[in-house]
Each structure stands twice: as structure tokens, then as C-alpha cells.
């Protein structure tokens, strides 16, 4: 069961994709003493997991209770990991989150209040705060007179590189085989549609269960594995580009304590980085680079983000920092209805999916529920609402 396994030996499960979701799935499986191999075409965490805001939360999920509770489960499982291994070891930063709005935006404030009330009904820890409390919590931020907001006390952010290093270490210690620079080529199936193995660059891996956790590439990977062109043509998933600006480290001068999520017309999400800089993004700049991802367009969007931060944090240098910033673009998977696609693939016995937009928050939840499903042979009830079968696009 160690790292010297050859491709001729069998595995209980093979996971394709070594981002945060794939590694979490593998970790949950080896915790159940299953023999696991991970197949990764590049390096661990080289894709979207390396360009993510990494906000652990169920705060932003208020339109569907089942999906909110799935996200809340993910957040709770991070806290369980932290209790066992320590916050630093897994890269978890329990900062909480502040979302606020100007009193002039009556509609936005009403929407935020309604969300806060819904979260309270579902038992999610939030508090409504006024301007004085906001200013006390974030002394470097300029809040308008009369500003109000939502304090999500349990929200956190994840240093994904630290978390992936932790998972990779635990996987290897527990006997999982990690194949980096190895592409999955073709599913081996019998005439009844049962998975028998996976052809890879390293040869055939014998297994009865394959989990595809390849994010935005899921449709293309499924087409390559099965030869079924409908996956590429009609899979209910789009690719959504996201720009994140990382400022140079400034460990001696903390400008933020929490995740900041503004509800102004010029929206922002901001948090610290592990090195002491800021990580900055916004929904509208994501849309702009989706339309034009040229170098000049990306720099203009990044400059805009830096200037927006300066407008609410006066001590921040703003666009003058542009040349020293890292500009990262992550291509994120966005299922058609905004929720995860997870669980067994209909009509393919032993093939499972784990693809979601909120990959960091949901990784441990999807991992646990998929592992439960594979171990028991019965679909976990908490996964039932999120199966591929709810879409009619794949026949």
C-alpha cells in the first residue's frame, strides 16, 4: 500500500485532479483505509487552487437551504481539522468577515438585512453592526456616516498552499500514491458500464471507482475519458475567469483584520495574505477580463482595484503599487445553477464527480460525502440534491 506500488496493482479509488477538492477527496478516502491513487496532469494545486480568494463561509449562500448547509458543513469540517492539527498546520485564518453598505443604498441594506435574518434562522453565527462597531473592528477603513453591516464571526480564509502541503504530506504518510505530471487517458469499463480501471501516462490503474475533480476542465476530461462528445458540448458548466491582485508584503502595518466585502457600486473583496500583503478582487473586474484578458486590460482592471482599495483605506498606496503586485487569473468552474455537481454519474457505475464554484469552502464536505457514498455503496442523502441527474442537458 506504499509509494512503491506499480501500475499493475489495484486501488479502491483513483482520483483525477490534485487541486484542493481532489486532494481533500483523497484524504477522506485514505482516512477510511482505502487504497487511493491521485492522477494529476500538472502539479498539486497548479490550477485554480493556486488563484483563489479562499474564503471559507456559508454566509453568501442564502438562496437555497440545502446548499447553505453543505457550505456550513465544509466550514465545520475545517474547524474539526484545525482542532486535530492546529490552525497553522492546515493554513486556516479565523478572521471573520465584514460586509457593509452606505445608508444611501436602501435596497442593498434591505437585502443584507434579509440575508442576516435568514442566516440567523438557519443557526449561522452572524451579527448586525453599526458604524461605530465597524470602525472599532477595522480602524484603517473609512466608513460612511450611518454605514451598517453584517459581521460573519465564524468565517475564515485558507492559505491554500499550506493546506495542500498538509494534505499531500498526510496522503503520502497514509500510503496514497500521488502521480504528478501524469495525464488520465481513458476509462476502462465493461459492457455493463462498470468502471474497471483508468489508463494513464503511467499505465493502467486498476480500480472500480474513479472520482473526477478537475474543476473547469471537467467537461473536456469526461469527454476524453469516455469518448462521449456530449460531455464537452452540453455539460452544464461554464468557465469563469477571476482576477486577483496580491500586493507586496507589509508585515509591519496591518491594514485589515478581517475579510472585507463591500456592497458599494464599486464592489471589492479584500483580505490579508499570509505574507502580510492584501489580496483583492471584485465581481465586475472578473467580468471585464472575461471579455478581454489582454495584458493591458488586466493591468487596467488591477489598477482600478488598487485605487478602489485606496478610496476606503486612505493609508493604502493604491495604483502606485501596481508594478510590484502579482496579478493572478484563475479559471473557476461555474455549474449552470451555481451549485455543486457531485456524486455518481448516471449510467456509469463507479464514476463520480466533484466540481463546484466554492471549491475551498466545500472541499472537505464534498470529500466526506463522496467517501461515505463510495464506502457504503449508497448515495449520501446530503449529496442527493447536487447530482448531475438534475440537469437535462446530458442524455
Beta strands, then each sheet from edge to edge (+ up, - down):
strand 1: 10-11
strand 2: 13-16
strand 3: 36-40
strand 4: 55-56
strand 5: 92-93
strand 6: 97-101
strand 7: 126-130
strand 8: 148-152
strand 9: 156-158
strand 10: 177-180
strand 11: 184-189
strand 12: 195-200
strand 13: 203-207
strand 14: 210-212
strand 15: 237-246
strand 16: 259-262
strand 17: 268-272
strand 18: 278-281
strand 19: 326-335
strand 20: 341-344
strand 21: 351-355
sheet 1: 1+ 13+ 12- 11+
sheet 2: 10+ 3+ 2+ 14+ 21+ 20-
sheet 3: 4+ 9- 5+
sheet 4: 7+ 8- 6+ 16+ 17- 18+ 15- 19+
end
